Amino acid sequence: MKKACVILSAIALLLSSCSLGGGIRSDFFKDDSLVAYERLEKILEALESKNKQAMTSLFSKQALDEANDFDAHMDYLFEFFQGEVESHGWNRNTGGPITDGRYDGGNKMKELKSWFDVVTDKESYIFFLLDYPVDTFDSNNVGLYSLRVVKTSEEDTLTYWTDMKIAGIYKPEE
């Protein structure tokens, strides 16, 4: 038993010192699911309470600077999203966030791409979030960059995440 504990401790030490992805330490990617899920919950709280200040605070300075008419898009989303949330979870097609990042010279950046299914008492939705919870290369980039919400019945409007990398809140063109 003592020998097994020593071996397990050695393996844990070895794994914690290993690098992934060309120098990105494994602890850089821990808790990505939790980070993405917590971001969704904050978005849902802001939507249900129609709290513009809370919603705006979730976005990075860079996203707010680059977004076209952020306030009008936020008004659209508050009107578009209907009902009280009954359930939410990972989108059945993705199962969790896709994580990417960069680590260079002590700086690091983490990019989370997440899809969620949200069901209210009036409608079902799919949420796409592009989030930068960590960016020591550019602190203005920390926060939500893109938020896209569509009805589940319009799922085919969701394309590759690179096509949805648009600053701010998605509003379809009229």
C-alpha positions in Angstrom: 0.0 0.0 0.0 2.8 2.4 0.9 4.5 1.6 -2.4 1.3 2.4 -4.4 1.0 5.8 -2.6 4.6 6.7 -3.5 4.1 5.7 -7.1 0.9 7.6 -7.4 2.5 10.7 -5.8 5.4 10.5 -8.2 3.0 10.2 -11.2 1.0 13.2 -9.9 4.2 15.2 -9.5 5.3 14.3 -13.0 2.0 15.2 -14.6 1.8 18.5 -12.8 5.2 19.5 -14.1 4.6 18.4 -17.7 3.9 20.9 -20.4 1.1 20.6 -23.0 0.7 22.4 -26.3 4.2 23.7 -26.8 4.7 25.0 -23.3 1.2 25.4 -21.9 1.1 23.8 -18.5 -1.7 21.5 -17.7 -3.0 23.7 -14.9 -3.6 26.4 -17.5 -6.6 24.4 -18.8 -8.1 23.3 -15.5 -11.8 24.0 -14.8 -12.7 25.2 -18.3 -16.1 23.6 -18.1 -16.8 25.3 -14.8 -15.6 28.7 -16.1 -17.8 28.4 -19.2 -20.8 27.2 -17.2 -20.5 30.1 -14.7 -20.3 32.6 -17.5 -23.6 31.1 -18.9 -25.3 31.4 -15.5 -24.3 35.1 -15.3 -25.7 35.7 -18.8 -28.9 34.0 -17.8 -29.2 36.0 -14.6 -28.7 39.3 -16.6 -31.3 38.2 -19.2 -34.0 37.1 -16.7 -33.6 40.4 -14.8 -33.1 42.5 -17.9 -30.1 44.0 -16.2 -28.1 45.9 -18.9 -25.3 46.8 -16.6 -24.8 43.2 -15.5 -24.8 42.0 -19.1 -22.4 44.7 -20.3 -20.0 43.9 -17.5 -19.5 40.4 -18.8 -18.0 41.6 -22.1 -14.3 42.5 -22.6 -13.4 46.1 -23.2 -12.1 45.0 -26.6 -15.5 43.5 -27.5 -17.4 46.6 -26.4 -15.0 48.8 -28.4 -15.3 46.6 -31.6 -19.1 45.9 -31.4 -21.5 47.7 -33.7 -24.3 49.3 -31.7 -23.9 47.1 -28.6 -26.8 48.7 -26.8 -29.2 48.1 -29.6 -28.1 44.4 -29.9 -28.5 44.0 -26.2 -32.0 45.4 -26.4 -32.8 42.9 -29.2 -31.5 40.0 -27.1 -33.6 41.1 -24.0 -36.7 41.2 -26.2 -35.8 38.0 -28.1 -35.2 35.8 -25.0 -38.5 34.9 -23.6 -39.6 33.1 -20.4 -38.2 31.8 -17.2 -35.2 29.3 -17.4 -36.3 25.8 -16.7 -33.1 24.0 -17.6 -29.7 24.6 -19.2 -26.7 22.5 -20.0 -24.1 21.6 -22.6 -25.4 21.5 -26.1 -26.1 17.8 -27.1 -23.7 18.1 -30.1 -20.7 19.5 -28.3 -20.7 18.3 -24.7 -18.4 21.0 -23.3 -16.2 23.9 -24.2 -13.5 23.8 -26.9 -10.4 25.3 -25.3 -7.5 27.0 -27.1 -4.7 29.2 -25.8 -1.3 30.6 -26.0 1.5 30.7 -23.6 4.7 32.7 -24.3 7.3 34.2 -22.1 5.1 34.1 -19.0 2.1 35.5 -20.7 -1.0 33.4 -21.4 -4.3 33.6 -23.2 -7.2 31.2 -22.9 -10.1 31.1 -25.4 -13.2 29.1 -24.6 -15.8 28.3 -27.2 -19.0 26.9 -25.7 -22.4 25.9 -26.9 -25.3 25.5 -24.4 -29.0 24.4 -24.7 -31.3 26.6 -22.6 -35.0 25.8 -22.2 -37.5 28.3 -20.8 -41.2 27.9 -20.1 -41.8 29.6 -23.5 -38.9 28.5 -25.9 -35.8 26.5 -26.4 -32.5 28.2 -27.3 -28.9 27.5 -28.2 -26.3 29.8 -26.8 -22.8 30.2 -28.3 -20.2 31.9 -26.2 -16.7 33.0 -27.2 -14.9 33.9 -24.0 -11.4 34.9 -22.9 -11.2 34.3 -19.2 -7.5 34.8 -19.2 -5.3 37.1 -21.3 -2.1 38.5 -19.9 -1.0 39.5 -23.4 -3.8 42.0 -23.5 -6.0 42.7 -20.4 -8.6 44.5 -22.6 -9.4 41.1 -24.1 -10.5 39.5 -20.8 -14.2 38.7 -20.8 -16.9 37.6 -23.2 -16.2 38.5 -26.8 -19.1 37.0 -28.7 -22.6 35.9 -27.6 -25.0 34.4 -30.1 -28.5 33.2 -29.1 -30.8 31.4 -31.5 -34.0 29.4 -31.1 -33.3 25.7 -31.2 -35.6 25.5 -34.3 -33.1 27.8 -36.1 -30.0 25.7 -35.2 -29.0 25.5 -38.8 -28.1 29.3 -38.6 -25.2 28.4 -36.4 -22.1 28.0 -38.5 -18.4 27.4 -37.7 -17.3 29.2 -34.6 -14.9 31.3 -36.7 -17.9 32.7 -38.6 -19.5 33.6 -35.3 -16.5 35.4 -33.9 -18.2 38.8 -34.0 -17.7 41.3 -31.2 -20.7 41.7 -28.9 -24.2 40.3 -29.1 -25.4 38.7 -32.3 -28.5 40.3 -33.9 -29.6 39.0 -37.3 -29.7 41.5 -40.1 -33.2 42.8 -40.9 
